[in-house]
């Protein structure tokens, strides 16, 4: 028997280690060539680890959250042949499967880690009757493992996750487990009378993968950058009327416009007079790099957490090009399809919570940038104009700046320049 080693690849850009995020196989599972075995994460993107051949999983080692060095050996394949790790052939365990079967052994890269116990077979893959899934009730207070998407779907289906058998690693409930449970006639307890029952469950959620990267980046930004925030109210009545009119005329042919492309355009024009704000600060080297081009970071919420894809050279895009670029980046971020270069290199960031934007916020700067502008909720409120009380559409801009690079007066003037452009939207198209 030989051992075939899959090493953590050198992804480039000076990356020396990756984090093991999740396993996508379990003990005893038959796998096929190119099947998705595991996810590992760099500082910017998640990378899939595929299987190079058919086989059967004998053991799993290493826990999600473990950091692997480039060149480490998280996956080993035992199969008929010489393999590519001859020095370890003598240590390879004798196979128990038939000669035609390839056995996949997934090991920790350094100190051995106790293998994860094999979860029970999923109801959908077992010959046991479906009614067994209904009986898989967990102990009182025990919270089942499941992703937010699975939890939302279970809620929509009216299923009690405590009764659903999980076939994923460590008993995690997958979508096909919900299907199998529903097909077997499983139903959640009736809602009536249960809303006042004492609940004592707890859940410990490891901070790993993208969530760990977000936590580290936010902590680093707040530790290194002396933030100060500035909030200004903007009357966007005329801007909103223009947006709706443009959508009526061109929406069918060119796509619908949101407020974001107008905000991006206002930011691009205002930054021409404030180059110190469209910048990145290397505080280790003591160098501020100012950019002529505006590489606009667009904060995007995904199921895994916050990501900031980059709309490059926003200054060269018209409203519809900007809208299309923002939509593509947002969809790519949610689907995990963006390339590494699309997730780095921004010079300033625009963030929005949409309808949940609240009255004001204090956004955290995307280090090593020196400024971020946040959009709050647009509301209709009464205002005095020429002595008359009229209804106007109002919205706040909440911005944060690096006080080491940007003076308070310059920050205020920059936001006031954006306000002037947004309140008189014709200026957005005047050079």
N, C-alpha and C positions, 0 to 999 in steps of 0.2 A: 504494500500500500504506500502511496505517495501522499505528500501534503502540498497543497497549492495555497499559497499565501496571497491575500489581497491586502495591500498596504494602503494606509491613508495617503492619498495623492498629494503631490506638491502643487497647490493651486496657484502659486505665484504671489506677487505683490508683498513678499516678505512674510507671508503667513506661516507660522511655525507650529501651530496647533489648531485642532478643531474640537468641538464639543459633541459628544454622543447625545442626540436628542431623543430618539425613539427607535425601538425595534418594530419591524413589520412582519416578523415571522415568529413562530412559537415552536416549542419542542415537539417533535414527532410529526411536524408538517412536511409534506412533500412539496418541493419547490422546483421551479423550472428555470431555464437559462434566462438571464436578464431580469428575473423577478426582483422586486424592490425588497432588499433585506433590512436596511436601516437608514436613518437620516443622521447626518452630521452637519454641524453648523460652523461656518466661519464667522468673522466679525460682521459680515454683510449679507450672507446668503446661506440657504440650506442646500446641501448637496446629498443626492441619493447614492447609496451604495448598492449596486446590483450584484446578482449572482452570475458567475461566468459559466455555469453549467447546471444540469439537472441534479437533484439530490434530495436528501431527507435530513432535516435538522435533528441533530442528536443532543446538543446542549447550547445554552446561551450564557454568555458571561459579559460582565460590564453592565453598569447601571446608567440609565439616562441622567445626564448631568456630568458624567465623567469626561475629563479633558484628555484627548489623545494627541500625541505628537505626530507631526508629519513623518511618514515612514513607519509608524507603528503598525501592528498586525491585529486589527480588530476582528478579521475574518480569516478562517482557515478552512480549506476544503480537503477532505480526505477522499481519495478515489483510486481506482485502478490505474496504475501508471507510476512514472518516476517522480512526477511533481516538480516543483521548483524550490523545494526546501529540503535538499538531500540530507543535510546534517541533522534534521529532526526526524528522519524516517524511522530510525531505530526506536524513537519514543512514541511513535504513532500507535494508538490502541488497535487491537485486532478488530476488524469489522465484523459485525453480527448480521449485516444485511447481505443480500445476494450480490454476486459479482457485478451485476449490471447496475446496482444502485450506488449512487454517490452520496456520501455522508458529509454534511456541512457542520463544522465545529466552529462556533463563534466564541472567541476568547478575549479576555481582558489583555491590554497591551503590556502591562508591567506586573505589579503584584497581583496574584490570582484573586479573583473575586468569587464569592460563593455563587454558584449558578442559581438563577431565578427558578423557583419551582414551576413545574409545568402546569398550566391551567387545564381544567377539565375540558374535554372536547365541546365545541359549540353545538347547540341543538341542531343548527341547520346542517351540520356536517356529520351528525351521528345517526345511527340507525335506531336509537331509542325513540320512543313515542314522544310527540311534541308536548304532551301533558307534563312531562318531567320538568320542562322549563318553568311551568307555573309554580312548581313546588320549590324552586330554588330561592326561597325567601331568606334574606340575610338576617343576621342578628339585629336586635333592636339597637338603634343608634348607629349602626354601621353604614357608612356612606359609600355607595358603589363608585368605582372609577369610570369616568366617561368624559369625553370632550364636551365643550359648551354646545357644539352643534348637535351632538347626540342627545344632550339633555333637553335642548329646545325641541327637537323632533319628538322625543318621548312625551314631553308635555303636550305637544300638539296632538299626539296620538292617544293621550289619556292613559299612558302606561306608568306604572310604578316601577322605577328602575331597581328598587330593592329586590324585585321578584324576577328580574331578567338575568339570565346566565351570561357572563362575559367570556368571550373566547380570545380576547386580546392578551398581550403581555400583562402579567400580574392580575389577570381577571378583568381587564378593561373591557367595557361594553362597546361594541362596534355597531355600525348601522345594520349589518346583516343579522346581529343578535336581536335587534328590535323587530325585524321582519319575521324571524323565526318564532319569537315569542307571540307576536300578534297572530301569526298563522296557526299557532297551537291553541288559540282561544284564550290566552292570558289577558286579564283585565286588571286595571288598577282598582284599589279599594274605592268605594263610593265616597264622594267628597263631603256628603252631608254629615254633620256632626264631628268632623275630624279637624276643623280649623282651630279649635281651642285645646287640642291635646298638647301636653308638654313635649318638647323636642329636646333631645340631649345629644344629638349627633355632632361630631367634629370632623373636620377634614384637614389634613396636612398636605399642602400643595407645594412640591419642590419648585423652586425658582430656577428653571433651566431653559435652554434653547433661546428663542427670541426674547422671551420675558427676562431672562438673565441679562442679555445684551442691552435691552432697554434700561433695566435697573442700573447697570454699570455706567451706561452713557449718561443717564440723568444725574446720577450721583457725581460723576466726574464733572459734568457741566456746572452743577451748583457748587461743587467744591472749589473749582478753579476760576469761575467767572463771577465777579461782583455784579449781579443783576440790578438794574433799576427799571421800573415799569412806568408806562405813560399811557393814559386812556383818554380818548377824545371821541365826542359824539359827532356823527356825520349825518346830514340830511340827504338821504339817497332817493328822495321822491322822484326827481327828474331822471336820475340814473335808472331807476326801476321802470319808469315809463318808457325810456329808450330801449331797455332790454326787452320788454314785452313787445314793443313795436317791431324791433328787429326780428324777433322770433315769429311774429305774424307774417312778416314779409319774406324772410329767408329761412325760417326754421325747417320747412319741409325739404328744402334743397341742400342747405348747408349745415343743418343740425341746430339743436336748441342751445341757447346760451344761458349759463348761470351767472351769478355775480362774480365768480372767481376770475374769469378772464378780464373783466373790467378792473378788478382790484390789482391783478398782475400788471395790467397796462399802466395804471396809476403809479404803481411801485417803480416800474421801469423808468418812467419819465421823471419821477421825483428823485430817483437815485443819481441822475445826471449831475445834480447840484450838490450831492452828498456822497462822494466816492468813498469816504471813510466808513460808510455804513455797509456798502456792498464789498465786504472784505472778510478775510479769515486771519485770525491771530494765532501765530505759532508762539505761545508764551514760553516755551522751552528755549527757542532761539532768539526770542525778543524781536520778532519780525512780523509786521502787518503786511499782508499782500492784498492790494486793492485790485479789483477786476473791472475792466471796461464792459465785458459781457455780463449779463445777469443770468446766473445759473440758479434758477428758482427751485428751492426745495418745497415740495408739496406734502405736508403732513397727511398721511393716510392711515385710517384705522382699519386693521385686519382682524380676523379671528385670533391670530396669534399675538397681536399687539400692534403698537404704533411703528410705522415705517415712514421714511422720508425719501421717496423717489425724486429724481431731479429732472426738471424741465430745462434743458440746456438752451442757452441763447434766447431767453424769453423776449429780449429786446427786438428780435428779428421776426416775431410772429404777430399776425393780426389776430383779431378776437376769435375767429373760428379755428384758426390753427392752434391758438393757445388752448381753446376749449377742448379740441380733439386730443391734444397732447396730455392735458390734465386727465381726461377721461381714460386714455390708454394707460397712463401710469397708475391710476387708481385701480383699474381692473387688473392690471398685471401684478400689483402689490397684493391684492386680495387672493389672487390665484397662485401666487408664488412663482410667476413666470419671468420676472425681471432679471436682467443680467446685472452682474456686479457693478459695472460702470454706470448703470442707471440708478444706483443706490448710494452714490458717493460723489463728492466734488461740488456740492451746492455752495453758493456764496451768500445767500440769505434765504430765509424760510417763511412761507405763508401757511398759516394753520387756521382751520375753521371747524367748529363743531356743528355747523349747519343750524337746524331749528333748535338744537339743544345748546346753542351758544351762550345763553345766559346774558346777564347785563354787562359784566366785565370779567376779565381773567388776567392771570399773570403768567404767560407762557414761558417755558424754559428754553433758553437759547440752545440751538443745535450746534454744540461745540465741534469745530473751532470757529464757527461764524461769530459775528458780533451783534447780530440783531435778528429779531423774529417779530412778525406782525400777525396778530390774531384777529379774526372776524367774529363778532358777537351777533346775537339774534337780531333780525330786523323786525321792528314793531311799529304799529301805527299809533301815534300819540298826538294830542293837541299842542299846537305851537302858536305863538303870537307872531304874525307877519303883517306889517303895516297897520298895526293896531287892531287887527282882526284875528280871532281864534280860528285856526284852520287845522285840518288833519294832515299830518305829514308822516312819511316813512323815515324812521330814524334807526340808526345802527351805530354801535360803538366799535372803534378800533382799539384793541388792547395790544400794546407792543412792549417788548423788553429789549434792553441794550446792555452791552458790555461797557461798564463805566470806565474801564482802563483805556478804552479806545474811543468811545463816543461820549462827548460832553452832553449834559442834559439839555442845553439850549439847542444844540444841533439836532438832537433826537426830536425835540418838540417841533422845530422848524420842518423837519422831514415829514412828520405826521401831518402838520398843517398844510404842507405842499400836497400831500396825497388827498387831504380833505378838500382843498380847493379844486382839484381835478375831478373828484367824484361828485361834488355838488354842482359843478358846471361841466357836464360830461362832454360837451362839444370840444373842450380843451384837450380831451384824450386823443383827438384826431388832428390836432394842430401842431405842426413842427416849429 
